[in-house]
Amino acid sequence: MTVLPADRTVSSTRLAGLLDGWRGDGPAYSALAGGLRAAVLAGALPTRTRLPSERELAGALGLSRTTVSATYDLLRTEGFLISRQGSGTVTALPPGASRSPRFTDLPDAHLLDLTKAAPSAPPELTNACALAVEDLRQHLGGHGLEPLGLPVLRAAVAQWYVDRGVRTEPDQILITTGAQQAINLLVNLAARRGDRVVVEHPTYPNAIDVVTAAGARPVPVPVGEQGVDVDLLLSTVRASDPRVVYLVPDHHNPTGSVLAEQHRDRLRTGVARSGALLIVDEVFADLTLGAPLPPSLLGDGTAPQVAGIGSASKSFWSGLRVGWIRCSREMVTQLATQRARADISSSVLDQLVVARLMQVRAGLLARRREELRERRDRLVAQLGQLLPTWTTPVPAGGLSLWIDLGAPVSSALARIGQAHGVHLVPGTAFGVDGSFDDRLRLTFAEPEEVLDEAVRRIAAAWSALERSGAGRAGLRPSTP
């Protein structure tokens, strides 16, 4: 059997902490295997992680080496571990447990869609469009192609970064056709076929697709309540020598977590030391529903190998298809040259609309945050009432909930949900290796009446899933 190259090593002390609470009924080796298996499937212990030796783990857990050896043997038989003399033991997933096929973004019209983390247009959009049409007159005498973006919008975006404490000049901004193009441009600039790209786990599905389409390999690092595991991330960077590190530190998609302020400087410095390009995706930074965000992971803006991504899609409206990259002047030039192979420049009219919206951003966002806070709380309350066995952490911002279903059935729920009139995205879409089938992302961008009806339909689908026999596979009962 081929042994996977390790992307990281986990110490016995750290692994013991991760497995806290593993003891249960039955043989100790079986219970320990269950804890390790669950950690791999949940993404807390990513694949390609080298485990400590049997002797080291036995000492950390207070077990005999024979017990740990039996655990490793069982997991090797199941395909969760692969070992070879001299190469150690690394985590894996059994054949057939790879990442699920891409979920469809094109649901039938009769389905309520809770897969899009995208709010409806604000009232200010109508007036911004009217003003932008007037602004357009001064551009009609030219060719309408602005490879770097309109100066007025580049200046407005630069000010957005300055307001967050990141020194930025307009010539450090490249306007793109949405944040998705921004990710694509940056990954393809820095990574080549066979290179590694470190990503959070879970993470934005389209970012995973960009990495794999470039022929690179995503290397996952777990995300917790305080954002990405910084110690493990830096260890992974040292071990895997990635060309890119892609992070969503503020209201992470899909978990909603925020990277703790005390870790930010150390993370940025550690990645910079490796020579990798650090991509900081801040598309949700405007949607803070609780305490203010820590300073930007971009720092003071002087690090050359750090690039920021932003977008009008979450703050204003996805239909505008306007995003941006904040990076060094030299990188802006490289990216604009690369971008010319695709679409040359973004729509002038859309850029003018966004420039106008940036002028009224403060009031617009204050109202949007209040609206989203009400929708978030409404969705959490409805889930608590109709699906009380689910565990639903309340995020401090963003547009979605990351729900623990209690069993690896989100793919099955997504399939059966369509028969009950609701379009769902399974948790596996947010992993690189089949993890997170016990998680479900639900967005709260829709109006409250839509959310109420969607939860009713989801509850009906869940009941049907339980009746189908899924309960015997480990679902928690829905009633006492």
C-alpha positions as CSV (number, residue, x, y, z in Angstrom):
1,M,0.0,0.0,0.0
2,T,1.3,3.5,-0.9
3,V,2.1,5.7,2.1
4,L,0.9,9.2,1.8
5,P,3.5,11.9,2.3
6,A,2.8,13.7,5.6
7,D,1.8,17.4,5.4
8,R,2.1,17.9,9.2
9,T,3.0,16.1,12.4
10,V,0.8,16.1,15.5
11,S,2.4,15.6,18.9
12,S,1.2,13.1,21.4
13,T,0.2,15.9,23.9
14,R,-1.7,17.7,21.2
15,L,-3.5,14.6,20.0
16,A,-4.4,13.6,23.6
17,G,-6.0,17.0,24.0
18,L,-7.9,16.6,20.7
19,L,-9.2,13.2,21.8
20,D,-10.4,14.5,25.2
21,G,-13.6,12.5,26.1
22,W,-12.8,9.5,23.9
23,R,-13.2,6.9,26.7
24,G,-16.5,5.0,26.7
25,D,-18.0,1.5,27.1
26,G,-16.3,-1.5,25.6
27,P,-12.6,-2.2,25.0
28,A,-10.2,0.7,25.3
29,Y,-8.7,0.1,21.9
30,S,-12.1,0.2,20.2
31,A,-13.1,3.5,22.0
32,L,-9.8,5.1,21.1
33,A,-10.2,4.0,17.5
34,G,-13.7,5.6,17.6
35,G,-12.2,8.9,18.8
36,L,-9.5,9.0,16.1
37,R,-11.9,7.9,13.4
38,A,-14.4,10.7,14.4
39,A,-11.6,13.3,14.4
40,V,-10.5,12.3,10.9
41,L,-14.1,12.3,9.5
42,A,-14.9,15.6,11.2
43,G,-11.8,17.3,9.8
44,A,-10.3,18.0,13.2
45,L,-7.4,15.6,12.4
46,P,-6.8,16.2,8.6
47,T,-5.6,13.5,6.3
48,R,-1.9,13.3,5.7
49,T,-1.1,14.0,9.3
50,R,1.7,11.9,10.8
51,L,0.6,10.5,14.2
52,P,2.9,10.0,17.2
53,S,4.4,6.6,17.7
54,E,2.5,4.0,19.6
55,R,4.8,4.4,22.6
56,E,4.4,8.2,22.7
57,L,0.6,8.2,22.4
58,A,0.4,5.4,25.1
59,G,2.4,7.6,27.5
60,A,0.3,10.7,26.8
61,L,-3.0,8.8,27.3
62,G,-1.9,6.6,30.2
63,L,-2.5,3.4,28.2
64,S,-0.5,0.4,27.5
65,R,1.4,0.3,24.2
66,T,-0.5,-2.9,23.4
67,T,-3.8,-0.9,23.5
68,V,-2.6,1.8,21.2
69,S,-1.0,-0.8,18.9
70,A,-4.4,-2.6,18.6
71,T,-6.1,0.8,17.9
72,Y,-3.6,1.6,15.1
73,D,-4.0,-1.9,13.7
74,L,-7.8,-1.6,13.6
75,L,-7.7,1.8,11.8
76,R,-5.1,0.6,9.3
77,T,-7.5,-2.3,8.5
78,E,-10.4,0.2,8.0
79,G,-8.2,2.5,5.8
80,F,-8.1,5.5,8.3
81,L,-4.3,5.0,8.9
82,I,-1.5,4.0,6.5
83,S,1.9,3.0,7.9
84,R,5.3,1.9,6.5
85,Q,8.5,1.1,8.3
86,G,10.6,4.3,8.5
87,S,7.8,6.6,7.2
88,G,5.6,6.6,10.3
89,T,1.8,6.4,10.4
90,V,-0.4,9.0,8.6
91,T,-4.1,9.6,8.6
92,A,-6.1,8.8,5.5
93,L,-9.7,8.1,4.4
94,P,-10.9,4.7,3.2
95,P,-11.4,4.2,-0.5
96,G,-14.7,5.7,-1.6
97,A,-14.7,8.4,1.1
98,S,-13.3,11.1,-1.1
99,R,-14.8,14.6,-1.4
100,S,-18.4,14.4,-2.6
101,P,-19.3,15.5,-6.1
102,R,-19.9,19.2,-6.5
103,F,-23.4,20.2,-5.3
104,T,-25.5,21.9,-7.9
105,D,-26.0,25.7,-7.8
106,L,-29.0,25.4,-10.1
107,P,-31.9,24.3,-8.1
108,D,-35.4,23.9,-9.5
109,A,-37.6,27.0,-9.2
110,H,-39.9,25.4,-6.7
111,L,-37.1,24.8,-4.1
112,L,-36.4,27.2,-1.3
113,D,-32.6,27.9,-1.7
114,L,-30.5,28.2,1.5
115,T,-27.2,27.6,-0.3
116,K,-26.4,31.2,-1.3
117,A,-24.6,33.4,1.2
118,A,-25.8,36.4,-0.6
119,P,-28.2,39.1,0.6
120,S,-30.8,40.9,-1.5
121,A,-30.1,44.4,-2.9
122,P,-30.3,47.3,-0.4
123,P,-32.7,50.2,-1.1
124,E,-29.8,52.5,-1.8
125,L,-29.0,50.5,-5.0
126,T,-31.8,52.2,-7.0
127,N,-30.4,55.7,-6.4
128,A,-26.8,54.5,-6.9
129,C,-27.7,53.1,-10.3
130,A,-29.4,56.4,-11.3
131,L,-26.4,58.4,-10.3
132,A,-24.0,55.9,-11.9
133,V,-25.8,56.4,-15.3
134,E,-25.2,60.1,-15.0
135,D,-21.5,59.4,-14.1
136,L,-21.3,57.1,-17.2
137,R,-21.6,60.1,-19.5
138,Q,-18.0,61.2,-18.9
139,H,-16.8,57.7,-19.9
140,L,-18.7,57.3,-23.2
141,G,-16.1,59.0,-25.3
142,G,-13.5,56.3,-24.4
143,H,-13.2,52.6,-25.2
144,G,-14.6,51.6,-21.8
145,L,-11.8,49.2,-20.9
146,E,-10.0,49.8,-17.6
147,P,-7.8,46.8,-16.9
148,L,-6.9,48.0,-13.4
149,G,-10.3,49.3,-12.6
150,L,-11.9,52.8,-12.6
151,P,-9.7,55.3,-10.6
152,V,-12.8,56.5,-8.6
153,L,-13.5,52.9,-7.4
154,R,-9.8,52.1,-6.7
155,A,-9.6,55.2,-4.5
156,A,-12.8,54.2,-2.6
157,V,-11.5,50.7,-2.0
158,A,-8.1,51.9,-0.9
159,Q,-9.9,54.1,1.7
160,W,-11.8,51.0,2.9
161,Y,-8.5,49.4,3.7
162,V,-7.1,52.6,5.3
163,D,-10.2,52.7,7.5
164,R,-9.2,49.2,8.8
165,G,-5.7,50.4,9.6
166,V,-4.0,49.0,6.4
167,R,-2.0,51.7,4.6
168,T,-3.1,51.5,1.0
169,E,-2.8,53.6,-2.2
170,P,-5.2,53.4,-5.1
171,D,-2.4,51.9,-7.3
172,Q,-2.3,48.9,-4.9
173,I,-5.9,48.0,-5.9
174,L,-7.0,45.8,-8.8
175,I,-10.7,45.7,-9.5
176,T,-11.9,42.2,-10.6
177,T,-15.1,40.6,-11.8
178,G,-16.1,39.4,-8.3
179,A,-14.1,37.8,-5.5
180,Q,-14.1,34.5,-7.3
181,Q,-11.9,35.9,-10.1
182,A,-9.7,37.5,-7.5
183,I,-9.0,34.0,-5.9
184,N,-8.5,32.5,-9.3
185,L,-6.0,35.2,-10.4
186,L,-3.9,35.0,-7.2
187,V,-3.8,31.2,-7.0
188,N,-2.8,30.8,-10.6
189,L,-0.2,33.6,-10.2
190,A,1.6,31.8,-7.4
191,A,0.9,28.1,-7.7
192,R,1.7,25.6,-10.4
193,R,0.7,22.0,-11.0
194,G,1.8,19.8,-8.1
195,D,2.3,22.7,-5.7
196,R,0.6,22.7,-2.3
197,V,-1.9,25.3,-1.2
198,V,-2.8,25.5,2.5
199,V,-6.5,26.1,3.2
200,E,-8.7,26.1,6.2
201,H,-10.8,23.1,6.9
202,P,-13.7,23.5,6.2
203,T,-13.4,26.3,3.7
204,Y,-15.1,28.0,0.7
205,P,-15.9,25.3,-1.8
206,N,-15.1,27.5,-4.9
207,A,-11.6,28.2,-3.5
208,I,-11.0,24.4,-3.3
209,D,-12.1,24.1,-6.9
210,V,-9.7,26.9,-8.0
211,V,-6.8,25.1,-6.3
212,T,-7.6,21.7,-7.9
213,A,-8.3,23.3,-11.3
214,A,-4.8,24.8,-11.2
215,G,-3.4,21.3,-10.7
216,A,-2.3,22.2,-7.1
217,R,-3.2,20.2,-4.0
218,P,-5.2,21.7,-1.2
219,V,-3.6,21.0,2.2
220,P,-6.2,21.4,5.0
221,V,-5.8,22.8,8.5
222,P,-8.7,22.6,11.0
223,V,-10.7,25.6,12.0
224,G,-12.0,26.0,15.6
225,E,-14.0,28.5,17.6
226,Q,-11.1,31.1,17.4
227,G,-10.4,30.5,13.7
228,V,-7.7,28.4,12.1
229,D,-5.4,26.4,14.3
230,V,-2.4,28.7,14.0
231,D,0.1,26.3,15.6
232,L,-0.9,23.5,13.3
233,L,-1.0,25.9,10.3
234,L,2.5,27.0,10.8
235,S,3.7,23.4,11.4
236,T,1.9,22.5,8.1
237,V,3.6,25.4,6.3
238,R,7.0,24.2,7.5
239,A,6.3,20.6,6.5
240,S,4.6,21.0,3.2
241,D,6.3,24.1,1.7
242,P,3.2,25.5,0.1
243,R,3.2,28.3,-2.5
244,V,-0.1,29.8,-1.3
245,V,-1.9,30.0,2.0
246,Y,-5.6,31.0,1.6
247,L,-7.5,32.1,4.7
248,V,-10.9,33.7,5.6
249,P,-10.0,35.1,9.0
250,D,-13.1,37.3,9.6
251,H,-16.5,35.5,9.9
252,H,-15.0,32.5,8.2
253,N,-17.0,30.7,5.6
254,P,-18.7,28.4,6.6
255,T,-18.1,28.3,10.4
256,G,-18.5,32.1,11.1
257,S,-15.4,32.0,13.4
258,V,-13.1,35.0,13.8
259,L,-9.3,34.5,14.1
260,A,-8.2,35.7,17.5
261,E,-6.3,39.0,17.5
262,Q,-3.4,37.5,19.5
263,H,-2.6,35.1,16.7
264,R,-2.7,37.4,13.8
265,D,0.8,38.9,13.8
266,R,2.4,35.5,14.5
267,L,0.5,33.8,11.6
268,R,1.4,36.5,9.1
269,T,5.0,36.6,10.1
270,G,5.3,32.8,10.0
271,V,3.8,32.5,6.6
272,A,5.9,35.3,5.3
273,R,9.0,33.5,6.5
274,S,8.1,30.5,4.4
275,G,7.9,32.6,1.2
276,A,4.3,31.5,0.5
277,L,1.8,34.0,-0.8
278,L,-0.8,34.7,2.0
279,I,-4.3,35.4,0.6
280,V,-6.6,37.1,3.1
281,D,-10.2,36.8,2.0
282,E,-12.2,39.6,3.8
283,V,-15.4,39.5,1.9
284,F,-17.4,39.1,5.1
285,A,-15.5,41.8,7.1
286,D,-18.4,44.3,6.8
287,L,-20.9,41.9,8.2
288,T,-20.0,42.0,11.9
289,L,-23.1,41.3,14.0
290,G,-21.4,41.4,17.4
291,A,-18.1,42.8,18.8
292,P,-15.9,44.8,16.4
293,L,-13.3,42.8,14.4
294,P,-9.6,42.7,15.3
295,P,-7.2,44.6,13.1
296,S,-6.9,43.2,9.6
297,L,-4.7,40.1,9.0
298,L,-3.0,42.2,6.4
299,G,-1.3,44.1,9.2
300,D,0.0,47.6,8.3
301,G,0.0,46.7,4.6
302,T,3.8,46.7,4.1
303,A,4.3,42.9,3.7
304,P,4.9,42.2,0.0
305,Q,3.7,38.6,-0.1
306,V,0.3,39.3,1.4
307,A,-2.8,39.9,-0.8
308,G,-6.3,40.9,0.4
309,I,-9.5,40.1,-1.3
310,G,-12.8,42.0,-1.0
311,S,-16.1,42.2,-2.8
312,A,-19.3,44.2,-3.2
313,S,-21.3,40.9,-3.2
314,K,-21.8,40.5,0.6
315,S,-21.9,44.2,1.6
316,F,-24.0,45.4,-1.2
317,W,-25.3,42.9,-3.8
318,S,-23.9,39.9,-5.7
319,G,-25.6,41.0,-8.9
320,L,-23.0,43.7,-9.3
321,R,-20.1,41.2,-9.8
322,V,-17.4,43.6,-8.5
323,G,-14.5,42.4,-6.4
324,W,-11.0,43.6,-5.8
325,I,-7.4,42.6,-4.8
326,R,-5.2,44.7,-2.5
327,C,-1.5,43.8,-2.9
328,S,1.8,45.3,-3.9
329,R,2.1,47.6,-7.0
330,E,4.3,45.0,-8.7
331,M,1.7,42.3,-8.1
332,V,-1.1,44.4,-9.4
333,T,0.7,44.7,-12.7
334,Q,1.4,41.0,-12.9
335,L,-2.3,40.2,-12.1
336,A,-3.6,42.7,-14.6
337,T,-1.5,41.1,-17.3
338,Q,-2.7,37.6,-16.3
339,R,-6.3,38.8,-16.1
340,A,-6.2,40.2,-19.7
341,R,-6.3,36.6,-21.0
342,A,-9.8,36.2,-19.5
343,D,-12.0,39.4,-19.6
344,I,-9.6,42.4,-19.8
345,S,-11.7,44.5,-17.4
346,S,-14.9,44.7,-15.4
347,S,-18.1,46.5,-16.4
348,V,-17.7,50.3,-16.2
349,L,-21.3,50.8,-15.1
350,D,-21.2,48.3,-12.3
351,Q,-18.0,49.9,-11.0
352,L,-19.7,53.3,-11.0
353,V,-22.6,51.8,-9.1
354,V,-20.3,50.4,-6.4
355,A,-18.4,53.6,-6.2
356,R,-21.6,55.4,-5.4
357,L,-22.6,52.8,-2.8
358,M,-19.3,53.2,-1.1
359,Q,-20.2,56.8,-0.5
360,V,-23.3,55.7,1.6
361,R,-21.7,52.6,3.0
362,A,-21.9,53.5,6.7
363,G,-25.7,53.9,6.9
364,L,-26.3,51.1,4.5
365,L,-24.2,48.6,6.5
366,A,-25.7,49.7,9.8
367,R,-29.2,48.8,8.6
368,R,-28.0,45.6,6.8
369,R,-26.3,44.4,10.0
370,E,-29.4,44.9,12.1
371,E,-31.5,43.1,9.5
372,L,-29.1,40.2,9.3
373,R,-28.9,40.0,13.1
374,E,-32.6,39.6,13.3
375,R,-32.6,36.9,10.5
376,R,-29.8,35.0,12.2
377,D,-31.6,35.0,15.5
378,R,-34.9,34.0,13.9
379,L,-33.3,31.1,12.1
380,V,-31.5,29.9,15.3
381,A,-34.8,30.1,17.2
382,Q,-36.7,28.1,14.6
383,L,-34.1,25.4,14.4
384,G,-34.1,25.1,18.2
385,Q,-37.9,24.7,18.2
386,L,-38.3,22.2,15.2
387,L,-34.9,20.5,15.2
388,P,-33.8,20.5,18.9
389,T,-31.2,17.7,18.5
390,W,-29.1,19.8,16.2
391,T,-26.2,21.8,17.7
392,T,-26.2,25.3,16.3
393,P,-23.4,27.7,17.3
394,V,-24.4,31.4,16.9
395,P,-21.8,33.2,14.7
396,A,-20.7,36.8,15.5
397,G,-21.1,37.7,11.8
398,G,-21.2,36.6,8.2
399,L,-24.2,35.1,6.5
400,S,-24.4,31.4,7.6
401,L,-24.7,28.9,10.4
402,W,-22.5,25.8,10.6
403,I,-24.7,23.2,12.2
404,D,-23.7,19.9,13.9
405,L,-26.3,17.3,12.9
406,G,-25.0,14.6,15.3
407,A,-24.4,12.0,12.5
408,P,-22.7,11.9,9.1
409,V,-25.9,12.4,7.1
410,S,-25.8,15.8,5.5
411,S,-25.4,14.4,2.0
412,A,-28.4,12.2,2.5
413,L,-30.4,15.2,4.0
414,A,-29.5,17.3,1.0
415,R,-30.8,14.6,-1.4
416,I,-34.0,14.0,0.5
417,G,-34.5,17.8,1.0
418,Q,-35.3,18.3,-2.6
419,A,-38.3,16.1,-2.3
420,H,-39.5,18.4,0.5
421,G,-38.9,21.6,-1.5
422,V,-35.6,22.8,-0.1
423,H,-32.2,23.1,-1.7
424,L,-29.3,22.4,0.8
425,V,-25.6,22.1,0.5
426,P,-24.0,19.2,2.4
427,G,-21.1,19.8,4.7
428,T,-18.8,17.7,2.5
429,A,-18.8,20.5,-0.1
430,F,-16.7,22.5,2.3
431,G,-14.0,19.8,2.8
432,V,-11.2,18.5,0.6
433,D,-11.4,14.9,1.5
434,G,-15.0,13.8,2.4
435,S,-15.0,15.3,5.8
436,F,-18.0,17.2,7.4
437,D,-20.8,14.9,6.4
438,D,-22.1,15.6,10.0
439,R,-22.3,19.3,9.3
440,L,-24.7,21.5,7.4
441,R,-24.4,25.1,6.3
442,L,-27.6,27.1,6.3
443,T,-27.5,30.8,5.2
444,F,-29.7,33.4,6.9
445,A,-29.6,36.0,4.0
446,E,-33.2,35.3,3.1
447,P,-36.3,37.2,4.5
448,E,-37.7,35.7,7.8
449,E,-40.8,34.3,6.2
450,V,-38.6,32.3,3.8
451,L,-36.4,31.1,6.6
452,D,-39.5,30.0,8.6
453,E,-40.9,28.0,5.7
454,A,-37.4,26.6,4.9
455,V,-37.0,25.3,8.4
456,R,-40.4,23.6,8.3
457,R,-39.4,21.8,5.0
458,I,-36.0,20.8,6.5
459,A,-37.7,19.4,9.6
460,A,-40.0,17.4,7.4
461,A,-37.0,16.1,5.4
462,W,-35.2,15.2,8.6
463,S,-38.2,13.2,9.9
464,A,-38.3,11.4,6.6
465,L,-34.6,10.7,6.9
466,E,-35.1,9.2,10.4
467,R,-38.0,7.1,9.2
468,S,-35.8,5.8,6.3
469,G,-33.6,4.0,8.8
470,A,-30.9,6.6,9.2
471,G,-31.7,6.7,12.9
472,R,-30.3,3.2,13.3
473,A,-27.1,4.5,11.8
474,G,-26.5,6.8,14.7
475,L,-28.9,9.7,14.5
476,R,-29.8,11.2,17.9
477,P,-33.5,10.8,18.5
478,S,-35.6,13.9,17.7
479,T,-37.9,13.5,20.7
480,P,-37.2,12.5,24.4
